């Protein structure tokens, strides 16, 4: 599902026009991003949790040449599926 398809689905299910649905989705994305950047976890009970993770610097290997290269430290995000979503996917 693309972002445009998601906006259309939100508009249909929530009774909004597409501009309102796009604004709501954009606000959700910005809010989650800001929270993760601040180091806070975002929990949506029943759906899942977004957790910020830190990846330490280290060594990696270039698969083409086999050369070892330094990998810088970075930040990322993990998603843990909630019970309600998990049961929906497995039913």
N, C-alpha and C positions, 0 to 999 in steps of 0.2 A: 504494500500500500504506500503510495506516495503522499507527500504532504498535501497536495491538492485534493487527492481522494479522501484523506482524513478530514480536511476542512469540509468537504461536501457531506461526509457521513455525520460529522458533528452538527452541521447546520440542519440536516434532516431530522436527527434524533432529538435535538434540543429545541427545534422550532425557531431557529435563528436564520438570519440571512447569511450569505457566505462571508460578507465583510465582517460581521460580528463574530462569526465562528473563527475566522482567520485571526482576528484580534485576540480572542480568548486563547487560541492555541499558541500564538506568539507570546502572550503574557505568561502562559504556563511554561514555555520553553525558557524564557528569560529568567523566571523565578527559580526554576530548578537549577539552571546553569549558575546563577548567582549564589545560591545556597551551596552547591557543590564546590564552587570556587572558594567560598569562605571556609570549607572543610566540614560542612554540616551534611548529615545524612537526610535524605528525603524519603519519608515513609508514607505510602498510600495503602492503608490497611485493606487487606484482601487482594490487592493488585500486585504490590511488590515494593521493593526498596532500592533506591539509587544510593550507592555508597562511593565516596571519593577514595581513591587509593593512590599511594605514592609508590613509584617504582624507582628503586635505587640505581645509581650509575653502575655500570659494569662493563664487561667485555662481551662482544658479540662476534659472530663469524660471518663474513661475506660468503654466502653459499656458492657464488659463481667462482670466486678466486680462492676461497679458503682462508683469506687473510683475516686476522683478528683486528677488530676495530673497537674503539671506545664508544660505549653507548651512554649518552648523558642521562641524568635523572629526569624523570618526567612525572606528570600527574595524569590520572585517568579516572574512569568511572566503571563500577560494576553494578549489575542489576541482579537482585535476588527475587525470584518469583514468589508471590504470596500464595497462601493456601487456596483461596477462592479462585484465582486465575489458574493455578495448577489443576484443580479439580475440573474446571471448565475445559481445559485443554485435553484432559484425559477421560472425558465422558463421551 
